């Protein structure tokens, strides 16, 4: 049995070497399918691990209160009534203070609001209009996992007085002050001067889109003065400890309903979300993308399987006399069947291995060149190889069976 398998492998290798271009073109569909799966799975797994790490840095005792729902909705279509949500009352700094004052299970609260797509200038240069300006209260670093690389965060007095000070993300600092220490320098937001007091530690991107390093943080009072005082804020709430997390959420929900004068049968006109709910949103998104990616892989493998079917039929036709001679010398039908099935299997497996290596290379290139987080799940690599080799075996059975059924006399007469 082992000797027969080795012989079949040797014959398959000889066939591939004899027709390298034909073999390469046959493998193309399988290579593309497996490479696509590996690249996407590496990006998704890396993103999932990074976001879960970022969320874990916020602590297990933090949740958020917002006007708008957080994340996306999957399954059954998005039936969210956005017009109704837009009509909700805004969250304010008074809500933040009330939560801290009236909820005994709450240790700390912070508020934030943001303005995307802004340009930040100095006297010498400026950024692209893609910077996120974030207005925050002084407690924000403790509830959002913010770490400073240099300098300091603004204090209560600076926020109370509306002083124009700012903390820069590392990308903004590198762009505006490539050869200078940013601390003490001046930047301009909407034409107003802000003094830089700190620079954030580098954190990277979320979903490959939102750059956490391309932002400027300013005191909430100065931010609202600059971008509008009637906007809503997002309130981060930290419970006193893990055991008081659920009671804290209940207390905050009850207080917010009272402040908004909601009847017992009315639904909340605000959102309460936890790190776990945001992680679940990401996992739901990952599942959808994973399913779509494997759909693309299956289509590519189907194309590759058809190519294998075609090339194996051609191979049977070209080697009809060889099959006849082998059968005349005593080769059984099962041996002929195993020979051609092995060729198809190995052909697809080689395509899977090449696609796997290519996918890993693309994932590594994305990590090196674009700074993307990547991590290759072992199950995806194994499943890709199983699927590719399985396709080769399935699509190789018919040509192998056709070869095994050839009559030796007729086969030897073939030209």
SVG drawing of the C-alpha trace seen along z (x, -y; Angstrom):
<svg xmlns="http://www.w3.org/2000/svg" viewBox="-47 -82 61 91">
<polyline fill="none" stroke="black" stroke-width="0.4" points="0.0,0.0 2.8,-2.5 4.8,-1.5 1.8,-2.1 1.2,-5.5 4.8,-6.5 4.7,-5.4 1.5,-7.4 3.1,-10.5 6.2,-10.1 4.0,-9.8 2.0,-12.9 5.2,-14.9 6.5,-13.8 3.3,-14.9 3.5,-18.4 7.1,-18.9 6.5,-17.9 3.7,-20.5 4.6,-23.4 2.6,-26.2 -0.5,-24.1 -0.2,-23.1 0.3,-26.7 -2.8,-27.9 -4.8,-25.0 -3.8,-26.0 -4.7,-29.7 -8.3,-29.5 -7.3,-27.5 -4.4,-29.7 -6.6,-32.8 -9.3,-31.3 -7.0,-30.1 -4.9,-33.3 -8.0,-35.4 -9.2,-33.4 -5.8,-33.5 -5.4,-37.2 -8.9,-38.1 -8.8,-35.7 -5.4,-37.1 -6.7,-40.6 -9.9,-39.8 -8.3,-37.8 -5.6,-40.5 -8.3,-43.1 -10.4,-41.1 -7.5,-40.5 -6.4,-44.1 -9.9,-45.5 -10.4,-43.1 -7.1,-44.1 -8.0,-47.8 -11.4,-47.2 -9.8,-45.3 -7.6,-48.3 -10.7,-50.3 -11.3,-48.0 -14.2,-45.6 -16.1,-48.3 -16.8,-50.8 -19.9,-51.3 -21.2,-54.2 -24.4,-56.2 -25.0,-57.7 -27.7,-59.3 -26.9,-57.1 -26.6,-53.3 -23.1,-51.9 -21.9,-49.8 -23.8,-47.9 -26.9,-45.7 -26.7,-42.3 -29.4,-39.7 -32.9,-40.2 -32.0,-43.6 -31.5,-46.9 -34.9,-48.1 -33.5,-51.0 -35.7,-54.1 -32.9,-56.6 -35.3,-59.6 -36.7,-58.7 -33.2,-58.4 -32.2,-61.7 -35.1,-63.3 -33.9,-62.1 -32.8,-64.8 -29.1,-65.3 -26.9,-64.1 -25.3,-67.0 -22.6,-67.7 -25.5,-68.1 -26.4,-64.4 -22.8,-63.5 -22.8,-65.4 -26.2,-64.0 -25.0,-60.4 -22.0,-60.9 -24.0,-62.6 -27.1,-60.3 -25.8,-56.9 -24.0,-55.3 -22.5,-52.5 -20.7,-54.9 -17.1,-55.7 -16.2,-58.1 -17.8,-59.6 -16.3,-61.4 -17.8,-63.0 -16.6,-63.3 -17.7,-64.7 -16.0,-64.7 -15.8,-66.6 -14.3,-64.6 -12.6,-65.7 -10.8,-68.8 -7.6,-70.4 -5.0,-71.4 -2.4,-74.1 0.8,-75.7 2.5,-78.7 4.6,-76.4 2.5,-73.5 -0.9,-71.8 -2.5,-68.4 -5.0,-66.8 -8.7,-67.5 -9.0,-64.1 -8.2,-64.8 -10.7,-64.0 -11.0,-66.7 -12.2,-65.3 -13.5,-67.4 -13.3,-65.6 -13.5,-66.2 -10.5,-65.7 -11.5,-62.2 -11.5,-60.9 -8.0,-59.2 -9.2,-57.0 -12.2,-55.7 -10.9,-55.4 -7.5,-53.7 -5.7,-56.9 -1.9,-56.8 0.4,-59.8 3.8,-59.4 5.0,-62.8 3.7,-65.9 0.4,-66.0 -3.3,-66.0 -5.3,-69.2 -6.6,-69.8 -9.9,-70.9 -9.0,-74.6 -8.1,-74.6 -11.4,-73.0 -13.4,-75.3 -11.7,-78.4 -12.1,-77.2 -8.3,-77.5 -7.2,-76.6 -4.8,-73.7 -4.5,-70.5 -3.2,-66.9 -2.0,-65.6 -2.2,-62.2 1.2,-60.9 0.4,-61.1 -0.6,-64.8 2.5,-65.5 4.7,-63.8 3.1,-65.8 3.2,-69.2 6.4,-69.0 8.7,-66.4 11.9,-67.8 10.6,-69.6 9.3,-68.7 5.6,-69.4 5.2,-70.3 4.7,-74.1 4.2,-74.6 1.1,-76.2 -1.5,-74.7 -4.6,-76.2 -8.1,-74.7 -10.6,-76.7 -8.1,-79.6 -7.9,-79.7 -4.5,-79.1 -4.2,-76.1 -1.0,-75.3 0.2,-71.7 0.5,-70.2 0.8,-66.5 1.2,-63.8 -0.6,-60.5 1.0,-57.1 0.6,-55.3 -2.5,-53.0 -3.1,-52.3 -6.3,-51.8 -9.7,-50.3 -11.4,-48.3 -8.5,-49.5 -10.3,-52.8 -10.5,-54.9 -7.1,-56.1 -6.7,-56.5 -3.4,-58.3 -4.9,-61.0 -6.7,-63.1 -6.5,-66.1 -8.0,-66.2 -9.1,-69.5 -10.9,-70.6 -14.7,-70.1 -15.5,-73.8 -13.1,-75.0 -14.3,-72.4 -18.0,-73.3 -17.2,-77.0 -15.4,-76.2 -17.8,-73.6 -21.2,-74.3 -22.6,-74.1 -25.9,-72.3 -24.2,-69.1 -24.7,-65.8 -21.9,-64.2 -21.0,-60.6 -20.8,-59.7 -18.4,-57.0 -19.3,-55.6 -17.0,-53.6 -18.6,-51.4 -17.0,-51.3 -16.0,-47.6 -16.9,-44.6 -19.6,-43.5 -21.4,-46.8 -21.2,-46.9 -24.8,-45.7 -26.3,-47.8 -24.5,-50.8 -26.0,-50.2 -29.5,-49.9 -29.0,-53.0 -27.9,-55.1 -30.7,-53.8 -33.3,-54.6 -31.8,-58.1 -31.8,-58.9 -35.4,-57.8 -36.4,-60.0 -34.5,-63.0 -36.2,-62.5 -39.6,-61.9 -40.3,-58.6 -43.4,-56.7 -43.0,-53.1 -44.2,-51.7 -42.0,-54.0 -38.7,-52.7 -35.4,-54.3 -34.5,-57.3 -30.8,-56.8 -28.3,-53.9 -26.3,-52.0 -23.5,-49.9 -20.7,-47.9 -17.3,-46.8 -18.8,-43.3 -21.6,-44.6 -19.1,-46.5 -16.9,-43.4 -20.0,-41.4 -20.7,-43.9 -17.2,-43.3 -17.6,-39.6 -20.9,-39.8 -19.2,-41.8 -16.3,-39.4 -18.7,-36.5 -20.4,-38.2 -17.1,-39.0 -15.8,-35.5 -18.9,-34.0 -18.5,-36.3 -14.8,-35.5 -15.4,-31.7 -18.1,-32.3 -15.5,-33.9 -13.1,-31.1 -15.7,-28.5 -16.3,-30.2 -12.6,-30.3 -12.2,-26.7 -15.1,-25.8 -13.3,-27.5 -10.1,-25.7 -12.0,-22.4 -13.4,-22.8 -9.8,-23.5 -8.6,-20.3 -11.4,-18.3 -10.5,-19.7 -6.8,-19.1 -7.3,-15.6 -9.6,-14.7 -6.9,-16.0 -4.3,-14.0 -6.4,-10.8 -6.7,-11.4 -3.0,-12.0 -2.0,-9.0 -4.5,-6.5 -1.8,-4.2 0.1,-4.4 -3.0,-3.3 -3.6,-0.4 0.0,0.8 -0.2,0.7 -3.5,2.6 -2.1,5.2 0.8,5.7 -1.7,6.5 -2.5,3.1 -5.9,3.3 -8.7,0.7 -8.2,-0.4 -4.6,-1.1 -5.3,-3.3 -8.1,-5.0 -5.8,-5.7 -3.1,-7.0 -5.2,-9.7 -7.1,-10.5 -3.8,-11.1 -2.7,-13.4 -5.8,-15.5 -5.5,-15.5 -1.8,-16.5 -2.4,-19.2 -5.1,-20.8 -3.0,-20.4 -0.1,-22.2 -2.4,-25.0 -3.6,-25.2 -0.1,-25.4 0.9,-28.1 -2.2,-30.0 -1.5,-29.6 2.0,-30.9 0.8,-33.8 -1.9,-34.7 0.6,-34.7 2.9,-36.9 0.1,-39.4 -0.9,-39.5 2.8,-40.1 3.1,-42.8 -0.1,-44.5 1.4,-44.4 4.8,-45.8 3.7,-48.4 0.4,-49.6 0.7,-48.9 -2.3,-46.6 -2.8,-44.1 -2.7,-40.5 -2.8,-37.1 -3.3,-33.8 -5.8,-31.4 -4.6,-27.9 -8.2,-26.6 -8.4,-28.8 -5.1,-27.5 -6.1,-23.8 -9.6,-24.4 -8.2,-26.1 -5.9,-23.1 -8.7,-20.6 -11.1,-22.4 -8.6,-22.8 -7.4,-19.2 -11.0,-18.0 -12.0,-20.0 -9.2,-18.3 -10.2,-14.9 -13.9,-15.4 -13.2,-16.9 -10.6,-14.3 -12.8,-11.2 -14.6,-11.3 -11.4,-11.5 -9.8,-8.8 -12.8,-6.6 -12.9,-7.1 -9.2,-6.1 -9.8,-3.0 -12.7,-1.9 -10.6,-2.0 -10.4,1.3 -6.7,2.2 -6.9,3.3 -8.7,0.2 -6.4,-2.0 -3.3,-0.5 -4.7,-1.2 -5.2,-4.9 -2.9,-7.4"/>
</svg>
